């Protein structure tokens, strides 16, 4: 799984490992995933990986061997004015958040297609589902596009025994929320019907379900984990 060094990626990695999966922890932060792999012990390994790079994806797959589940979690989260975004920042956020997911679906999905089995879970966000997000427009745009990409990939792979789904979290207590000023976090909590921030373990449980055999008839779906911020 990508973006495994901290936050949601770490929580998901811990859950999948606890469920008995062999986990390959991939991140540009090699020291972070090496520390997590050492803590998890047997069945966990760490690799430096840049999701923006096709070569990096091909090296990752060559080293990992057969991949049963791919979790595309790596993302760059940025905030800023709609009118004042640096265009290089825009390009890199889209490259990390969207290009990275596409390359993962393409490279690993092809192996799964040829084998006739697999699960892909992409991390979207409520930021991509509603306007006026507290995040930057580049982050929100990338997460909205992930939902469309997930549906397209699901249609491409459905007859090959491969499912592709997304999980769309919102306001999860962790590194991303820690970048938001406390008064904005307090205001955000007031908009959540359940009255609190989410937990990484709750998102990890949703990912674990979609990665399991129990979800074999679920594909092209986006599972919301948002405390009721968006009901549909």
Buried (B, 14 or more C-beta within 10 A) or exposed (E): BBBBBBBBBBBBBBBBBEEEBBBBBBBBBBEBBBBBBEEBEEEBBBBBBBBBBEEBBEBBBEEBEEBEBBBBBBBBBBBBEEEEBEEEBBEBBBBBBBBBBBBBBEBBBBBBBEBEEBBBBBBBBBBBBBEEBBBBBBBBBBBBBBBEBBBBBBEBBEEBBBBBBBBBBBBBBBBBBEEBEEEEBEEBBEEBEEEEBBBBEEBBBBBBBBBBEEBEEBBBBBBBBBBEBEEE
